[in-house]
Amino acid sequence: MKLLLLSGYLVVTVIRFALDWLNLRHRQEAREPLPELFSGQIDEERLQHSDAYALAGDKIGFVEDIVGVCLTLWFLFGGLLPWYDQLVSGLTNNFILSGLLFFGILALVQLVIGIPFSLYRNFILEERFGFNRMSFRLWGTDLIKSLLVGSFLFFLLVSGALWLVQLAPQIWWLWVWGFWALVSLFLLFVSPYLIEPLFFKFTPLAKAELETGVRELLEKAGVQAGKILQVDASRRSGHSNAYFTGIGKVKRVVLFDTLMEQLDDRELLAVLAHELGHWRCGHLRQRLIKSQLVALFSCWLAFFLLNNELLPGWFGLQQLSFAGQVLVLGWLGSLVGFFWTPISSWWSRRHERQADQFAIDMVGSGRELASGLVKLARENLSNLFPHPLYAAIYYSHPPLVERALWLEKGRVSGR
């Protein structure tokens, strides 16, 4: 069984690398003339700049993936897992503390390994292509804040779950799922007020005319939002975004200041109409329900496998702690998740098309949203020529050229 799992992991790894290579070659060799909508926005020089940005990102991504693959092989199949498991188990007999140490040390190691890649991306790659606006001091401050928030949530979720495993050994899967679901729901309420302000400064929308337009759009869409805010994303990056967040009475509209610099008001309203479309079409609710159903099934499956002590034998081991078995189970889940990715991506693209149609209905045409997306593609150096297979597997949004043509015609196929 161990050989079968190793072979499966290597096959998935090869497929992933092959898809990346296929997409890179297609971007460079299968370029077609862009539609007239892109004229004046994206020229050959910009496309070459985009190719260079993508290639630089692919190179560092490849190095990072290779490091991850080598560490995974060493840890799971090279004998490091049983050694580490025995080391942690020898530090304490307390079930909860042992689990916290097991996952906490691994999380810390992963953080340390990821720091050089984060520094390279922000201060070399993103700097080279004009996106980085973050100082080293701000990067370090963000890292410390993320570490503190992450540590608190890690302690809450892991210790709470392990306590429930001890408390209700015959039905812990249901209690753990319910606990995590409640914490996730609670975070949806408090994150806009407690977590997001730690990293960004939110202020009322500065442009009165734009705020009026947003209010009118919200009213037309039948959505009530308590606040319409802009966020100082330009302190960190030149990339842009807009989102509609929260549930209940904490719903609010957030616009990146970089987005307000790059788009005119009509395009901004069209982008916002698209985001509102996700809420009005029930996409956020559907995604929440889907994620909780997957989590519920995963908790039950984990309970079944752990109770029957199947996992140690699969890796040729005589025994493995509860935390060690959970880690192995999570790795198996990521392996299976690769084959779920195309379905999830297809479902997401379908939602995007429905949200595009909603935006068309709200604004009156799709041209404003199309022109806004083209501008964002120009500013973000987006890939306009993904390989069809790569896009089908990984893309959560329809490829931009196809999407812009649909929008310009005022309709979206597949509604």
C-alpha positions in Angstrom: 0.0 0.0 0.0 2.9 2.3 0.8 4.3 1.8 -2.7 0.9 2.5 -4.2 0.5 5.8 -2.3 4.0 6.8 -3.3 3.3 6.1 -6.9 0.0 8.0 -6.8 1.7 11.0 -5.3 4.5 11.0 -7.9 1.9 10.6 -10.7 -0.1 13.6 -9.5 3.1 15.6 -9.1 4.2 14.8 -12.7 0.7 15.7 -14.0 0.8 19.1 -12.2 4.2 19.9 -13.6 3.2 18.8 -17.1 0.1 21.1 -16.9 2.3 24.0 -15.8 4.7 23.4 -18.7 1.9 23.0 -21.2 0.3 26.3 -20.1 3.6 28.1 -20.3 4.3 26.8 -23.9 0.8 27.7 -25.0 1.1 31.2 -23.7 4.2 31.8 -25.7 3.4 29.9 -28.9 -0.3 29.9 -29.4 -1.0 33.6 -29.3 -3.8 34.9 -31.4 -4.9 38.4 -32.4 -6.9 40.1 -29.6 -10.4 41.3 -30.2 -11.0 45.0 -30.9 -12.2 45.5 -27.3 -8.5 45.1 -26.2 -7.2 47.7 -28.7 -5.6 50.6 -27.0 -5.3 48.7 -23.7 -3.1 45.7 -24.4 -0.5 45.8 -27.1 2.4 43.5 -28.1 4.8 45.1 -25.7 2.3 44.6 -22.8 1.9 41.0 -23.8 5.6 40.4 -23.7 5.7 42.1 -20.3 3.0 39.8 -19.1 4.8 36.8 -20.4 8.0 37.8 -18.6 6.0 38.3 -15.4 4.3 34.9 -15.7 7.6 33.2 -16.5 9.3 34.7 -13.5 6.4 33.6 -11.3 6.5 30.1 -12.8 10.2 29.8 -12.0 9.9 30.6 -8.4 6.7 28.5 -8.2 8.6 25.6 -9.6 11.4 25.9 -7.1 8.9 26.1 -4.3 7.0 23.1 -5.6 10.2 21.1 -5.8 11.1 21.9 -2.3 7.6 20.9 -1.1 7.7 17.6 -3.0 11.2 16.7 -1.6 10.2 17.5 1.9 6.9 15.6 1.6 8.7 12.5 0.2 11.3 12.7 3.0 8.7 13.2 5.7 6.1 10.6 4.7 8.2 8.0 2.8 11.8 8.6 4.0 11.4 7.7 7.6 11.1 11.1 9.2 7.4 10.8 10.2 7.8 7.9 12.7 10.9 9.6 14.2 9.2 12.9 14.6 6.0 11.2 16.0 8.1 9.4 18.6 10.0 12.6 19.5 6.8 14.6 20.1 5.1 11.7 22.0 8.2 11.5 24.3 7.8 15.2 25.3 4.4 14.8 27.0 1.7 12.3 27.8 -1.0 14.9 27.6 -3.2 14.2 24.6 -4.1 17.8 23.8 -0.6 19.2 24.5 1.0 16.5 22.4 -1.3 17.3 19.4 -0.6 21.0 19.8 3.1 20.4 19.7 2.9 18.0 16.8 1.0 20.4 14.5 2.5 23.6 16.0 6.2 22.6 15.3 5.3 21.6 11.7 3.5 24.8 11.2 6.5 26.8 12.5 8.8 24.9 10.2 6.5 25.5 7.2 6.5 29.2 8.1 10.3 29.4 8.2 10.6 27.6 4.9 8.1 29.9 3.3 9.8 33.2 4.4 12.5 33.2 1.7 9.9 32.6 -1.0 7.7 35.4 0.4 10.6 37.8 0.5 11.6 36.9 -3.1 8.1 37.4 -4.4 7.5 40.7 -2.7 10.9 42.4 -2.9 12.4 40.9 -6.1 9.7 39.6 -8.4 6.8 42.0 -7.6 9.3 44.9 -7.3 10.8 44.1 -10.7 7.4 44.4 -12.4 6.2 47.4 -10.5 3.6 45.8 -8.2 5.3 45.9 -4.8 4.6 49.0 -2.7 5.4 47.3 0.7 8.4 48.3 2.8 10.4 45.6 4.6 9.1 47.0 7.9 5.5 46.7 6.8 6.2 43.1 5.6 7.6 42.2 8.9 4.7 43.8 10.8 2.2 41.9 8.7 4.1 38.7 9.4 4.0 39.2 13.1 0.3 40.1 13.1 -0.4 37.1 10.9 1.6 34.9 13.2 -0.3 36.1 16.3 -3.7 35.8 14.8 -2.9 32.5 13.2 -1.5 31.2 16.5 -4.6 32.1 18.4 -6.9 30.5 15.8 -4.6 27.4 15.7 -4.7 27.0 19.5 -8.5 27.5 19.5 -9.3 25.1 16.7 -6.8 22.3 17.5 -7.1 22.3 21.2 -10.9 22.5 21.0 -11.1 19.6 18.5 -8.7 17.4 20.5 -10.7 18.1 23.7 -13.9 17.0 22.0 -12.1 13.8 20.8 -11.4 13.0 24.4 -14.8 14.1 25.6 -16.9 12.1 23.1 -14.8 9.3 21.7 -17.7 7.5 20.0 -19.1 10.5 18.2 -16.3 13.1 18.2 -16.5 13.5 14.4 -19.9 15.3 14.7 -18.9 17.4 17.6 -15.6 18.5 16.0 -17.5 19.4 12.8 -20.1 21.4 14.7 -17.4 23.2 16.6 -15.4 24.2 13.5 -18.6 25.2 11.7 -19.6 27.5 14.6 -16.1 29.1 14.7 -16.1 29.6 11.0 -19.5 31.3 11.1 -18.4 33.5 14.1 -15.3 34.6 12.1 -17.6 35.7 9.3 -19.2 38.1 11.7 -16.1 39.4 13.6 -13.5 39.4 10.9 -14.5 42.7 9.3 -14.2 44.4 12.7 -11.4 42.5 14.5 -9.1 40.9 11.9 -9.2 42.9 8.7 -8.5 46.3 10.4 -5.2 44.8 11.8 -3.8 44.8 8.3 -5.7 47.5 6.4 -7.1 51.0 7.0 -10.8 51.3 6.1 -12.2 54.7 5.4 -15.5 56.0 4.0 -15.6 56.2 0.2 -14.0 59.5 -0.7 -15.8 60.1 -4.0 -19.3 61.4 -3.2 -20.6 60.7 -6.8 -19.3 57.1 -6.7 -20.9 56.5 -3.3 -24.3 57.7 -4.6 -23.9 55.4 -7.6 -23.1 52.5 -5.3 -26.1 53.2 -3.0 -28.4 53.3 -6.1 -26.9 50.0 -7.3 -27.4 48.4 -3.9 -31.0 49.6 -3.8 -31.7 48.3 -7.3 -30.2 44.9 -6.4 -32.2 44.7 -3.2 -29.1 44.5 -1.0 -28.6 46.4 2.3 -25.1 47.2 3.2 -24.1 49.1 6.3 -21.0 50.7 5.0 -19.3 51.5 1.7 -15.6 51.7 2.3 -12.3 52.1 0.5 -9.1 50.3 1.7 -5.5 51.4 1.5 -4.4 48.4 -0.5 -1.9 50.6 -2.4 0.4 50.5 0.7 1.2 46.9 -0.1 0.6 46.2 -3.8 -0.5 47.6 -7.2 -2.9 44.7 -7.6 -6.6 45.6 -7.3 -9.9 44.2 -6.1 -13.4 44.9 -4.8 -15.5 42.7 -2.6 -18.9 42.4 -0.8 -18.4 40.9 2.6 -20.2 39.9 5.7 -23.5 38.4 6.7 -26.5 39.8 8.5 -26.2 43.4 9.6 -22.4 43.4 9.1 -22.5 43.4 5.3 -20.4 46.0 3.6 -18.9 47.0 0.3 -15.1 47.4 0.1 -13.2 48.9 -2.8 -9.4 48.9 -3.1 -8.0 52.3 -3.7 -5.9 50.8 -6.5 -9.1 49.7 -8.2 -10.5 53.3 -8.0 -7.3 54.6 -9.6 -7.5 52.1 -12.5 -11.2 52.1 -13.5 -13.7 54.9 -14.2 -17.0 55.0 -12.1 -19.1 53.1 -14.6 -16.6 50.3 -14.8 -16.3 50.3 -11.0 -20.1 50.0 -10.6 -20.2 47.1 -13.1 -17.4 45.3 -11.2 -19.4 45.8 -8.0 -22.6 44.6 -9.7 -20.8 41.4 -10.5 -19.8 41.0 -6.9 -23.3 41.7 -5.7 -24.5 39.0 -8.2 -22.7 36.4 -6.2 -24.7 37.3 -3.2 -28.0 37.7 -4.9 -27.6 34.4 -6.8 -26.9 32.6 -3.6 -23.4 31.6 -4.5 -21.9 32.5 -1.1 -24.6 30.5 0.7 -24.1 27.6 -1.7 -20.3 27.6 -1.2 -20.8 27.7 2.6 -23.1 24.8 2.5 -20.8 22.8 0.2 -17.8 23.4 2.3 -19.6 22.4 5.4 -20.9 19.2 3.8 -17.4 18.3 2.7 -16.1 19.1 6.2 -18.8 16.9 7.7 -18.0 14.0 5.4 -14.3 14.4 6.0 -14.8 14.3 9.8 -16.8 11.1 9.6 -14.3 9.5 7.3 -11.5 10.5 9.6 -13.4 9.0 12.5 -13.9 5.7 10.6 -10.2 5.4 9.5 -8.8 6.4 12.8 -11.0 4.1 14.8 -10.1 1.2 12.6 -6.4 2.1 12.8 -5.9 1.6 9.0 -3.5 4.5 8.3 -0.3 3.3 10.0 -0.3 0.1 8.1 -0.8 1.9 4.8 2.6 3.6 5.4 4.3 0.4 6.7 4.3 1.5 10.3 3.4 -0.4 13.4 1.8 2.5 15.2 1.3 6.2 14.8 -0.2 8.8 17.2 -3.6 10.3 16.7 -2.0 13.6 15.5 0.3 11.7 13.1 -2.7 9.8 11.6 -4.6 13.1 11.2 -1.6 14.6 9.4 -1.5 11.6 7.0 -5.2 11.8 6.5 -4.9 15.5 5.5 -2.2 14.6 3.0 -4.4 11.9 1.5 -7.2 14.5 1.3 -5.0 16.9 -0.7 -4.1 14.1 -3.0 -7.8 13.2 -3.7 -8.6 16.9 -3.9 -6.4 17.3 -7.0 -9.0 15.2 -8.9 -11.8 17.2 -7.5 -10.3 20.5 -8.7 -11.8 20.4 -12.3 -15.3 19.9 -10.9 -14.8 22.7 -8.4 -13.4 25.0 -11.1 -16.3 24.3 -13.4 -18.8 25.0 -10.7 -17.0 28.3 -9.9 -16.9 29.4 -13.6 -20.6 28.7 -13.8 -21.2 31.0 -10.8 -19.0 33.7 -12.4 -21.1 33.6 -15.6 -24.3 33.9 -13.5 -22.8 36.9 -11.7 -21.8 38.4 -15.0 -25.4 38.1 -16.2 -26.6 39.7 -13.0 -24.2 42.6 -13.7 -25.5 43.0 -17.2 -29.1 43.2 -15.9 -28.1 45.8 -13.3 -26.0 48.0 -15.4 -27.9 47.6 -18.7 -25.0 46.1 -20.8 -21.9 44.1 -20.4 -19.5 46.5 -22.1 -18.6 48.4 -18.9 -17.7 45.2 -17.1 -15.8 43.9 -20.1 -13.7 47.1 -20.4 -13.1 47.2 -16.7 -11.8 43.6 -16.8 -9.6 44.3 -19.7 -8.0 47.3 -17.8 -7.5 45.1 -14.8 -5.9 42.4 -17.0 -3.6 45.1 -18.3 -2.6 46.4 -14.9 -2.2 42.9 -13.3 -0.3 41.4 -16.3 -2.8 38.6 -16.6 -2.4 35.6 -18.8 -4.8 36.1 -21.8 -3.9 32.8 -23.5 -4.1 29.9 -21.1 -4.1 26.4 -22.4 -7.7 25.2 -22.6 -6.9 22.1 -20.5 -5.1 24.1 -17.9 -8.0 26.6 -17.8 -10.6 23.8 -17.5 -8.8 22.3 -14.5 -7.6 25.3 -12.6 -9.4 28.4 -13.7 -12.1 29.6 -11.3 -13.1 32.3 -13.8 -13.7 32.0 -17.6 -10.7 32.9 -19.6 -10.7 36.7 -20.1 -10.8 36.9 -23.9 -13.9 34.6 -24.1 -15.5 36.4 -21.1 -15.0 39.8 -22.5 -16.5 38.8 -25.8 -19.6 37.4 -24.1 -20.0 40.6 -22.0 -19.6 42.9 -25.0 -22.5 41.1 -26.7 -24.6 41.7 -23.5 -25.1 38.0 -22.7 -23.4 35.1 -21.1 -23.5 31.6 -22.4 -24.4 28.8 -20.1 -26.8 30.8 -17.9 
